[in-house]
Amino acid sequence: MDFSLLILLVIMAAAILWRYGLRRGHQLSFIESFAFHPSIKKKVANQYPHLNDEQIELIFDGLRSYFHICNKANWRMVAMPSQAVDVAWHEFIICTRAYEHFSKKALGRFLHHTPTEAMTTPTHAEEGIKRAWRLSCMKERINPKAPERLPLLFAIDGLLEIENGFKYSLNCKSQLNAGNSSTGGYCAGDIGCSSGDASSCGGSGCGSGGGGGGD
């Protein structure tokens, strides 16, 4: 290959990567600063009358976090770890025009919602919750294999005492009902304990919860 052609290809590749990184940076900034319409917040507040305004805002912080990790997932399915945030997502989707506009600006595509029961295989759902764990930890600078705290999306249902929420514990042994979906108890502490590829999350014998996902 001609050396000058090789240099040109390298420059073109660098330019493409730079533009891609710049576009992603704009998308993530858009997500973090996005203001949800008060009517959506009101509908979520009606679903959870025990929560105050600050706690409702926390749910929408969680929704921004979810869209952030969906952006980082590069079109791969990401499970939703929070029941409360899933409710907020549903209310946003109902505002079809606003949601479509947001999806295109935040992700460059329309983010579909796939219920857990509609996923192709149980493995697909399991991979989605592991991906959500890894990317959530990355966003909040938490070691996914040795976490000292839960990222927001995995902590929020427990913090807000959401009925039928997905409530995670860092320690399987301290979670008496870990993996028992009837009580909403799940162990997050083992999700990142991978025995294979270090870039992926390992399986948990304690179970994992999630309310569908985006892909």
C-alpha positions as CSV (number, residue, x, y, z in Angstrom):
1,M,0.0,0.0,0.0
2,D,1.2,3.5,-0.9
3,F,2.5,5.3,2.2
4,S,0.7,8.5,1.5
5,L,-2.6,6.5,1.1
6,L,-2.0,4.9,4.4
7,I,-1.4,8.3,6.1
8,L,-4.7,9.5,4.5
9,L,-6.6,6.6,5.8
10,V,-5.2,7.1,9.3
11,I,-6.2,10.8,9.2
12,M,-9.7,9.9,7.9
13,A,-10.1,7.3,10.7
14,A,-9.0,9.8,13.3
15,A,-11.5,12.4,12.0
16,I,-14.3,9.9,12.1
17,L,-13.5,8.9,15.7
18,W,-13.2,12.5,16.7
19,R,-16.6,13.4,15.2
20,Y,-18.2,10.3,16.8
21,G,-16.8,11.3,20.2
22,L,-17.9,14.8,19.8
23,R,-21.5,13.7,18.8
24,R,-21.7,11.3,21.8
25,G,-20.5,14.1,24.1
26,H,-23.3,16.4,22.9
27,Q,-25.8,13.5,23.3
28,L,-24.8,12.9,26.9
29,S,-24.9,16.6,27.7
30,F,-28.4,16.8,26.2
31,I,-29.5,13.8,28.4
32,E,-28.1,15.3,31.6
33,S,-29.6,18.7,31.1
34,F,-33.0,17.5,29.7
35,A,-36.0,19.0,31.5
36,F,-39.0,16.6,31.6
37,H,-42.4,18.2,31.2
38,P,-44.2,18.9,34.5
39,S,-47.2,16.9,33.4
40,I,-45.1,13.7,33.2
41,K,-43.8,14.4,36.7
42,K,-47.3,14.9,37.9
43,K,-48.4,11.5,36.6
44,V,-45.5,9.8,38.3
45,A,-46.3,11.7,41.5
46,N,-49.9,10.4,41.3
47,Q,-48.6,6.9,41.1
48,Y,-46.5,7.4,44.2
49,P,-48.4,9.7,46.5
50,H,-46.1,8.9,49.4
51,L,-43.2,10.6,47.7
52,N,-42.3,14.3,48.0
53,D,-41.2,16.6,45.1
54,E,-37.5,16.0,45.8
55,Q,-38.0,12.2,45.7
56,I,-40.0,12.5,42.4
57,E,-37.0,14.5,41.0
58,L,-34.7,11.6,42.1
59,I,-36.8,9.2,39.9
60,F,-36.2,11.5,36.9
61,D,-32.5,11.6,37.8
62,G,-32.7,7.9,37.5
63,L,-34.4,8.1,34.1
64,R,-31.6,10.3,32.9
65,S,-29.1,7.8,34.2
66,Y,-30.9,5.0,32.3
67,F,-30.8,7.0,29.0
68,H,-27.1,7.7,29.7
69,I,-26.2,4.0,29.9
70,C,-28.4,3.2,26.9
71,N,-26.3,5.6,25.0
72,K,-23.2,4.0,26.2
73,A,-24.5,0.5,25.3
74,N,-24.0,1.0,21.6
75,W,-27.4,-0.4,20.5
76,R,-27.3,-3.4,22.9
77,M,-30.2,-4.1,25.1
78,V,-30.1,-2.6,28.6
79,A,-32.5,-3.9,31.3
80,M,-34.3,-1.5,33.5
81,P,-33.3,-2.1,37.2
82,S,-35.9,0.1,38.8
83,Q,-39.7,-0.2,38.9
84,A,-40.1,3.5,39.7
85,V,-37.9,4.7,36.9
86,D,-39.7,2.3,34.6
87,V,-43.0,4.0,35.5
88,A,-41.5,7.4,34.6
89,W,-40.2,6.0,31.3
90,H,-43.7,4.7,30.4
91,E,-45.2,8.1,31.1
92,F,-42.6,9.7,28.9
93,I,-43.2,7.3,26.0
94,I,-46.9,8.2,26.0
95,C,-45.9,11.7,25.0
96,T,-45.0,10.2,21.6
97,R,-43.8,13.3,19.8
98,A,-41.6,14.6,22.6
99,Y,-40.2,11.1,23.3
100,E,-39.4,10.5,19.6
101,H,-37.6,13.9,19.5
102,F,-35.7,13.2,22.7
103,S,-34.7,9.7,21.5
104,K,-33.2,11.0,18.3
105,K,-31.3,13.8,20.0
106,A,-30.1,11.7,23.0
107,L,-29.4,8.4,21.2
108,G,-29.6,9.0,17.5
109,R,-32.4,6.5,17.2
110,F,-35.8,5.6,18.7
111,L,-35.4,3.7,21.9
112,H,-38.0,1.0,22.1
113,H,-39.3,-0.5,25.3
114,T,-39.3,-4.3,25.4
115,P,-41.2,-5.9,28.4
116,T,-39.3,-8.8,30.1
117,E,-41.9,-11.3,29.0
118,A,-41.5,-10.3,25.4
119,M,-37.7,-10.8,25.3
120,T,-36.5,-13.6,23.1
121,T,-34.8,-15.7,25.8
122,P,-34.2,-15.5,29.6
123,T,-30.5,-15.2,28.7
124,H,-31.3,-12.0,26.8
125,A,-32.9,-10.5,29.9
126,E,-30.0,-11.6,32.1
127,E,-27.4,-10.1,29.8
128,G,-29.4,-6.9,29.9
129,I,-29.3,-6.5,33.7
130,K,-25.6,-7.3,33.8
131,R,-25.0,-4.7,31.1
132,A,-27.1,-2.2,33.2
133,W,-25.0,-3.0,36.3
134,R,-21.7,-2.6,34.5
135,L,-22.6,0.7,32.8
136,S,-24.3,2.1,35.9
137,C,-21.2,1.4,37.9
138,M,-19.0,2.9,35.2
139,K,-21.1,6.1,35.2
140,E,-20.8,6.5,39.0
141,R,-17.1,5.4,39.2
142,I,-18.0,2.2,41.2
143,N,-16.0,-1.0,40.8
144,P,-18.6,-3.4,39.4
145,K,-16.8,-6.4,40.8
146,A,-16.2,-5.0,44.3
147,P,-18.9,-2.3,44.8
148,E,-19.0,-0.3,48.1
149,R,-22.4,1.2,47.2
150,L,-25.2,0.7,44.8
151,P,-25.5,2.9,41.7
152,L,-28.7,5.0,41.6
153,L,-30.7,2.8,39.3
154,F,-30.1,-0.2,41.5
155,A,-30.7,1.7,44.8
156,I,-33.6,4.0,44.1
157,D,-36.5,1.5,44.6
158,G,-35.2,0.6,48.1
159,L,-34.4,4.2,49.0
160,L,-37.9,5.4,48.1
161,E,-39.6,2.3,49.5
162,I,-41.4,1.5,46.2
163,E,-44.0,-1.2,46.6
164,N,-43.2,-4.2,44.3
165,G,-40.0,-2.4,43.4
166,F,-36.7,-4.1,42.6
167,K,-34.7,-3.9,45.8
168,Y,-31.1,-4.8,45.7
169,S,-28.5,-5.7,48.4
170,L,-24.7,-5.6,48.0
171,N,-24.4,-8.7,50.2
172,C,-26.3,-11.9,49.4
173,K,-25.8,-13.3,52.8
174,S,-27.4,-10.2,54.4
175,Q,-30.3,-10.3,52.0
176,L,-32.5,-13.1,53.5
177,N,-34.9,-13.0,50.6
178,A,-32.3,-12.5,47.8
179,G,-33.5,-13.8,44.5
180,N,-37.1,-14.2,45.7
181,S,-39.2,-12.2,43.3
182,S,-42.2,-12.4,45.5
183,T,-40.5,-10.0,48.0
184,G,-38.6,-7.9,45.5
185,G,-35.3,-8.8,47.0
186,Y,-32.2,-9.2,44.8
187,C,-28.5,-9.4,45.3
188,A,-26.5,-6.8,43.3
189,G,-23.2,-7.7,45.0
190,D,-22.5,-10.7,42.7
191,I,-23.7,-9.4,39.4
192,G,-20.2,-8.1,38.5
193,C,-18.3,-11.2,39.7
194,S,-17.3,-12.4,36.3
195,S,-15.3,-15.6,35.7
196,G,-14.9,-14.9,32.0
197,D,-14.3,-11.8,29.9
198,A,-13.3,-9.0,32.2
199,S,-15.4,-6.6,30.1
200,S,-18.6,-8.3,30.9
201,C,-20.6,-8.9,34.1
202,G,-20.7,-12.3,35.6
203,G,-23.8,-14.2,36.7
204,S,-25.3,-14.1,40.1
205,G,-26.7,-17.1,41.9
206,C,-28.8,-14.8,43.9
207,G,-31.1,-13.6,41.1
208,S,-31.5,-10.3,39.4
209,G,-34.5,-8.1,38.8
210,G,-35.5,-5.8,36.0
211,G,-38.5,-4.3,34.3
212,G,-37.9,-4.9,30.7
213,G,-35.4,-2.9,28.7
214,G,-34.5,-0.6,25.9
215,D,-33.1,-1.7,22.5
